[in-house]
Each structure stands twice: as C-alpha cells, then as structure tokens.
Amino acid sequence: MFENVEMPEGLNAETLEHLINPKNYGKIEDADGVGVALDEKTNEYVVFYTDLNAEGIENTKFATNGCQDTVVIGSMFTDMIIGNDLEYAQKAIGKMHEKLGELSAQQQVCADIVFTAYIASLQNIENKEKGEEEEMHVLKMKDSCESVQKEGEGE
Amino acid sequence: MNKTYQKKHELWLSTLFASFAINDETIKSRLYDFSQIAFRHMKWLGEQTLENGENYNYDRSMVLLKRNTVFEIIEALKNEIKAFHSFYPDNVLGKRIKTDDIYLLEYLSEVLSKEENNKEITAFNMQRKWEDRELEQSQIDALTLFLFDESYKEYELILIYAYMQARTKNILQFNVFQDLVDESHFHLKSFGNMMAKLGILALPRELHEMTYVVKDLDKFLVDGIAEEEAAKVMCKELSDAITDEKLSKFFDFINYQENYHIELMKKLL
C-alpha cells in the first residue's frame, strides 16, 4: 500500500511541490486533539491537529517553525493518513521510518518530530476522553536536530 | 480590528510578491516601495489595535497571485486592493491608508495603459535555471533548499521582531528590533527575487502563534543567535559550493551581515 511513497531524497518534482505548497498546513479550530512535539534544545516544534470520526482520521493539519525537511515530511504524512483509520496511520509511520533509514540522521529527526506530534495529538484526545482538561499534549523530543548536526560536523 | 490587520498583512505580501514576480526593474522597484508602505500600514494598524486594548495575530487566508503575464498580476492586485478598502477604519490612519492605496491603484492603471509592460511572468515556471549560467544540478538543488529555508526564516523574523517591537517600552529593544526588521526585509527581498529568477517563487508558510508569541526573550535570543550561526554556516557552504563568482560573493556578503545580527542580538541579552 505504500510502495509508491517517494521520500524527500534529492529534489524531485513531488518534493518541490510539497515545498511550494505544503499540504494540510495550518490549524484546525476546536480540533479533537492537539499535539506538540518540542525540541527543547533548538525550540523547534511541530504542532499537529487531528479530527477523528467513526471511520478514523477525518482531518489533520500541522504547523512548524522547523526546516524544509520537516515541512515536506509533515505534508506527505498528513496527506497519507487523512481519510484512513488509525491502524493505517500507524503502519504509515513504520513504512516511512523504513524509507527514512536511507536518509540522513538529521532528516530522521525531522520525521520523528512530525510523527511524535501526531502521537501527541492522539494522546490529547485520549486524555480529554478521560475527562482531563488539557489544551494540548506536549511531548519532548529525545534527539535534537542540533546534536545530530554537531555529530555530523564532528565526523 | 484583527480582520483589518489580517487583510493588510495579506496585501503587504501580495504587493511584495508581485514585485518579486515581475521582471521589469522599474515596476518591480515601485511595487517594492509600495509593499514597504503597506508593511508600515500594517505596523500602525497593529499599534492602534493594541492601544484600543485589543490584540492581533498573524493568521492569513490568501493565495499567491500566480499569473502568466504582468497585466494579469496587476489586475489581480488591483482587485485585491479595491476589495480591502471597506476594511479600513474611519479615522486619520484609515484615511491615510486609503489615499496611499488610491495612489497605488492609479500607478497600476498607468502600468496597464502601456501594452509594452505586458511581459510574460517566469517566476512560477519551475525551470530552476540560474540566468544564462551553467550551474550543476547539485548546486541548483542546494540553492533551492537554501532559498526555501531562508525566505521563510526572514519572513518569520520580520514578523517576530515586529511583534516584539510593538509590545516593548524599552528604547534599546525597540531600536534593535527595528534594525533587525530592516535587515530581514532586505534579505527577504534578495531571496524572493532569486526564487523568482529560478522560477520557484512561493509564499513563505504561515506563522503559528507558538512561533511569534515569545514568552522568554533571553531564550529566544540565545536560540536566535544559534540560528544566525547556522545561517552563516549555510551561506559559507553555499558560497564554497557554488562555482558562479557573482552568486558566491553574494552569499559571502549575506554571511557577513549575519555576523552583525548576532552582535545586535547580544545587545539585548
């Protein structure tokens, strides 16, 4: 089901299109779930909005102050999961991780921050269903883009 | 009032990006001047909003005026300006903005009256060719990514510094923010025009309030200095990688400017 997914390796036409017109970028007012993944070292974040319905993911949007890799991956990932169920979204993360294995460590951090924000948005929905008053669920990133960059420079 | 602010924000961007998209240097330069006036309108509307005890944000709802000819862009811009007139307040500032816009409309009509101005727009053709010079594909790719990253960054910095400037009572902060806004305007202009030359002109993405509502200025500055350092490295790498001497010198020039931004930011720490 994910055979034709192109990851942002090199600047192909699809990647350029995601750069020029990121899909599902922005916010959803009164979303069912709002999740944030935060890199405390760089203050880079991804905020992810998720609306669910009986079938699964009705709508998602994301926003970030991060780099273009984060934007392209966010654009691709949201596009893949809208209209699908949660299981499909989980598989999409796994499949994208496999493909990202071929990319740089920095790009993997960019992908992780997108996926973590999505997971945080689901956690926010779960917490609200339990009766918690939580505006958004924040997850802090273990790996930082900054440390990956420094490691790369040290090589 | 936030709606008026949002509309002015959109009009600033429409005028600015029309300036980038049009190749004719005279029209480009006039539109750029008008875009700077629109930015000042936006700043004054923001100040008035805060004085009235209200707030504004950087939400926007717009699409880039992607057209095939100069006349099509100018016509679209004219329509946008006319549509925004009803949003301006009925006071001295509103009157000032309206008279500026009327003058701009007259200028646009003047452009439309001369058929020789109606050239093709190449800013969106996705050709990714750098003038008539041969750059390797890897250089073009590096330049493309740099321009997307940095045009967003400059837009982001303009709005963050303007947001903080509107809310500070400290003269040093006010002046440093102004310098940084001015510097970022120049960088955005440079990068926007380069994107247009490459045929990949695109609007920077919208800012989320988590980006511009700064709760801890010191942390913001420390992070900002690190970002400026990273931008310097990117400029240096690009300057070294690109074989075109003129382009290479330009990135060295930007690199040295980033050095001074760091000094300006250190003044605030």
Interface residues (C-beta under 8 A of the other chain):
Chain A: G10 L11 A13 L16 L19 I20 N21 P22 Y25 G26 K27 V36 T42 N43 Y45 V47 A63 T64 N65 C67 Q68 V71 E146 Q149
Chain B: M126 D141 T144 L145 F148 D149 Y152 E156 I200 A202 R205 E206 L207 H208 M210 T211 K219 F220 D223 A226 A230
